[in-house]
Every structure is written in C-alpha cells, then in structure tokens.
Amino acid sequence: NILRIVTGTTEGENEYDLNTMRNILKHYRVRFQEKSVVQVLEILPEAPGQINAIYGSLWCKLSINAIYVGDDTKIYLDVSDINQTIEILSQPALEMCP
C-alpha cells in the first residue's frame, strides 16, 4: 500500500517537521521514501478545469506520478522533473499538449 504524506503547512516545510515525521515512521518501522513535490499556488476554488489544464500542459513533456489536492485548495504534483515543471507552469499562458 502507498500513502503520500506532505509534511509541514501549505506555507512550507521546515526541518523540525521533516525530522519529526521521519522519527515517527522509523519508530513504527514504516518503510518510507522521500520525494520532493511541486506545490501549485493561487488556485481559485470556484474555477473549473484547473487540474485538467495543469495535467494537459505537462503529460507529453514529463512523467506525472501523482496529482493530489491538499489543504486550502493547494495542488501537489509528483513529477519526474521539478525544474521543468516549474518552468512550464510559470508561463503566462499554459500550452496544452497535442
């Protein structure tokens, strides 16, 4: 079974939170793997189709392992290339894959 845990708050993570989570998982002998994710900011809760637009601009350029919604309408992306993802999503207008 796989469980994804994003440690910290929507404003960011800190070393204390990360170490606390690591220690808890180790204490209970839970095998885990750490991965960096991209947090998408400024998502409007009342605007439909935003996840589709994000996915549609990324899927042909890199591997998308997971997209999940967090607190306060934040979207998290587990992708193969974080820098490329940030570059693509930072464009003024997202270019959709064919």
VOGU-3710 file (C-alpha; in Angstrom, 3 decimals, decimal comma):
1> nilrivtgtt> 0,000/0,000/0,000  1,106/3,541/-0,703  0,324/6,564/1,408  1,503/10,036/0,391  2,217/12,439/3,220  3,138/16,072/2,649  4,851/17,286/5,802  4,511/20,851/7,022  1,991/23,551/6,289  0,802/24,978/2,981
11> egeneydlnt> 3,266/27,836/3,553  6,188/25,406/3,525  8,022/22,733/5,418  10,769/23,048/7,971  13,491/20,736/9,212  11,733/20,155/12,555  8,559/18,885/10,844  10,549/16,661/8,496  12,628/15,159/11,311  9,526/14,585/13,443
21> mrnilkhyrv> 7,810/12,701/10,617  10,943/10,649/9,902  11,288/9,721/13,574  7,643/8,660/13,873  7,845/6,479/10,757  11,136/4,927/11,890  9,747/4,298/15,389  6,871/2,284/13,945  9,208/0,600/11,426  7,312/2,006/8,466
31> rfqeksvvqv> 9,297/1,823/5,254  9,222/5,157/3,508  10,711/7,057/0,618  11,108/10,820/0,492  10,314/12,747/-2,664  10,216/16,415/-3,494  6,927/17,673/-4,905  5,738/20,864/-6,567  3,052/22,869/-4,811  0,848/24,872/-7,173
41> leilpeapgq> -0,245/28,157/-5,628  -3,057/30,553/-6,487  -5,685/28,000/-7,446  -9,152/29,509/-7,489  -11,621/27,109/-5,850  -14,530/28,298/-7,979  -12,743/27,999/-11,361  -13,332/24,604/-13,036  -10,778/22,755/-15,140  -7,580/23,881/-13,428
51> inaiygslwc> -6,220/20,404/-12,723  -7,026/19,422/-16,307  -5,108/22,474/-17,590  -2,094/21,634/-15,431  -2,114/17,979/-16,491  -2,744/18,928/-20,117  0,329/21,140/-20,220  2,663/18,571/-18,627  1,789/14,993/-19,651  3,625/14,981/-23,015
61> klsinaiyvg> 6,763/16,658/-21,648  7,498/14,697/-18,479  6,210/11,890/-16,284  3,449/12,736/-13,835  3,443/10,238/-10,975  0,615/11,832/-8,994  -1,543/14,927/-8,671  -3,320/15,476/-5,376  -5,204/18,249/-3,642  -4,041/19,459/-0,252
71> ddtkiyldvs> -5,335/21,953/2,289  -6,543/25,390/1,223  -7,044/24,285/-2,416  -3,319/23,706/-2,921  -2,391/21,192/-5,606  0,696/18,992/-5,265  2,488/17,416/-8,211  4,815/14,429/-8,029  6,682/14,696/-11,334  9,860/13,400/-12,956
81> dinqtieils> 11,432/16,851/-13,424  10,617/19,552/-10,892  12,581/22,313/-12,627  10,925/21,664/-15,991  7,518/21,575/-14,301  8,099/24,952/-12,666  9,308/26,389/-15,965  6,237/25,125/-17,845  3,739/26,253/-15,202  5,384/29,666/-14,854
91> qpalemcp> 4,462/30,629/-18,404  1,817/33,367/-18,718  -0,377/31,026/-20,791  -0,183/27,245/-20,475  0,466/25,455/-23,777  -1,587/22,274/-23,948  -0,075/19,039/-25,195  -1,439/17,859/-28,562
//
